[in-house]
């Protein structure tokens, strides 16, 4: 009987390279800087009460659309070579990206513990990653 010929040229499984705390911090800093400049400019053109709602919507849509889009990354993540994936390494949905955004608010409310969780997590997941079923990996 003839043995099947399996090629070993390509690895069957590749380990994800999870983004470090400082890589994620750098990406968040860049995103915050860009959004901050945009929000600063918007305040000159929009009434204060409308501006508050608009800032919230712009922030949510920026993160949700960019992270669930074809690049799977915000501009800050893209600049640092990072992307957001589901637990299988695939793209995330708009719903997952929305969950991540609101999870970040929760992470901040609890004294930033939600962000620091990644320091002792094997997959470097924050609270909002765990809530949304996502990973941040090197692209």
VENJO-V586905 format. One line per field, one symbol per residue. ss: DSSP state (A for helix, B for strand, O for the rest). burial: 1 if it has 24 or more other C-alpha atoms within 12 Angstrom, else 0. A space follows every 50 residues. Layout:
ss = ???
burial = ???
This chain:
ss = OOOOOOOOOOOOOOOOOBOOAAAAAAAAAAAAAAAAAAAAAAOOOOOAAA AAAAAAAAAAAAAAAAAAOOOOOOAAAAAOOBBBBBOOOOOOOAAAAAAA AAAAAAAAAOOOAAAAAAAAOOOOOOAAAAAAOBBBBBO
burial = 00000000000000000111101100110010001000100000000000 00001000111111111110111111110111111100001111111111 111100100000011101000011111111111111110
